[in-house]
Amino acid sequence: MKILRLVMISLVLMNYPSFSKEPNVSLIEGCNELVNIYKSKNKKHLLAAQTTSLTESLRAGFCLGVIKEYSKNHRCRSDWFDRAKFIAKFYEERDRISETSILKQSCEI
């Protein structure tokens, strides 16, 4: 029974496209998407559901999740939206800058 289960799982995984071929999700790109979805802090409710693609939503959700999880572990006091805007400012420099250092800096604003 275990062998049959292993074979079935292997067959399913072999038919899925390789996840390693997918581009990495960038925190900066995700925060840029998040800021674009929530155009202003006063409109944090997700009205953009009808006009936002699945990819944009996933990137934005990644940013929000990283910010909130980092806040829990590092006791950040600043608002998640302000932190997302701060991180999104580095969009043009996203290939040359450490996302870890930007995340740390965003916690200090």
N, C-alpha and C positions, 0 to 999 in steps of 0.2 A: 504494500500500500504506500509506504514512504517513497519507494522508487518511482511508482506511478505519479505521485504528487510532484516529485522532483522533475520528472520528465515533462509533465504538463507545464510547470512553472518555467522551465527552460525554453519550451516551445513558444510560450507566450512572450517571454522576454526577447527571444530571437526575432519575433515578428514586429516588435516595436522599434521605431527609429532610435538610433543611439543617442542617448542624452549627452554624451560628450561632444557631439557635433553641434549642439545648440550653443549659442553665444551665452556668456555669463551675464547674469543680471547685475547691472551697475547700480549701486546705491544712489549715485548722483543722477543718473537717468531716471530712476524710479522717483526720486524726490522732485525732479523736474515735472514728471507726469502728474504727481500728486498736487503740486502747486497749480498746474494748469487745470486740473479737475476742480479744485476748490479755489476759484479765482480770487476770493477774498476770505479773510478769516471769519467774516460774518455769515458766510454761506458755506459752512462746513457740511451741511446735509448733502447727500449725494444725488443732486438733480441731474447730474451728467450721465446717469446710467444708460440712457437711451443713445447718447452720442459718443460714448467712450468705448473703444474696442476692448476685447478681452485682454489683449497684450498690454495695452495701456493700464487697464485696471490691475492686472497682476503686478506690473512694475510699481505702480503706486502703492499697492498693498504690501509689496516687499519693503519699500521705503518706510511706510508707517509701522510695519512690524519690527523692523530693525531699530527704528527710533524708540519705540515703546519698550522693547526688550533691553536696549542699552540703558534707557532711563531707569528701569527697575534695578539693574545691576550696578549703576554708577550714580544713582541719586541725583539725576538732573532735575532742575526745577523749572526750566523754561518750557514753554508751550510747544507741543509737537509740531504745530503749523509753522511757528517761527523758526524752529530747527530745520524743518523741511525747506523753507525758503532760503535759509542760510546755506544749506548743503547744495540746493539747486543753483545757487550763484556760481558754483564752480563747474557748471556744465561744459563750458568751452575748454576747460583745463582738465577734464575728467581722465585723460590718458596719462597725465603727467603728475598727478597728485595722489597721495595716499588717502583712501577713503576712511581708513581708521583714524588718521589724524584729523580729518574734517569732522568726523563723528564726535571725536573728543572735544574739538573746538566748539561744536554746536551745543554741547552740553554746558559750556561756560557762558553762553550768551544770555 
